[in-house]
Amino acid sequence: MSTSVMRGMYPLGSATPSLYRTQPALGGNPAPTGTLFVLGEDGGYAAVAAPANRLLLGRNSNAVHVTVGSGDGKVSREQAVLRCETGAGWRLSNVGRLPIRIPDAPELLHDHEVTLPAGYTPLYITGSRRHVVELLVSRPQPAPVAVGPETDTRETALRLSDREKLVLVALYQNHLLRLDAPEPLSWPDTSDALNLVSGQRGWTARKAENVVDALRQRLTRQGCHGLTVDSAASGAIKTNLLELLARTATLIPPDLRLLGADRPRADRRTP
């Protein structure tokens, strides 16, 4: 058994599902309460809550536990440290040059640190492109529920084409960034964001809107409500679609990686 596993530290492969959707098991068993999961673009690590445990995040893949910003020279080789402190839980320290944005909190600047809450927390680091790191501090797991023929089917992510997914991520990027009172982008700003994505050219506001319109019609035929002018006010349709996508975990923060080098753009809508 490796030294890291003996210390309660477990590597997570690149195929590990988003921490937003599921809490991985450790060795086939539920993780102990307080276990920290960290997941980047190329995999990550899990560490049980023990005072000696420490995880390093940064660009230098050969010297860190979780790679962040591979190939992005603006991200520090060692960007952040996560360590477990007795009685204080997991602490996140910014040891790099770039600020780290955490939802519902001030930006974490160099040499600043913060205690992580239980549950899911995405980190956003913007260098030459935007990077998303998922954190999850495990809570007590409920007892498994017996499933029988009469049990309702659990809601799952909606099926989207790659094109639909890309447009939705651009449209709702402020929500995925966990900004305060996030609003969907206007169609012109959505097309601008799409045209900044590598390999994507020729997007217009109308093309982006047409993709979402076709999706709304398809979802309506499948039984979803509030997505057309026949079932909702026109000003509520974008919000209703977002609520559906969020409720089904169809859009999650790591999806921002689809936008690559894109930056958040101000909505040009006029009052």
Disulfide bonds with the S-S distance in Angstrom:
none
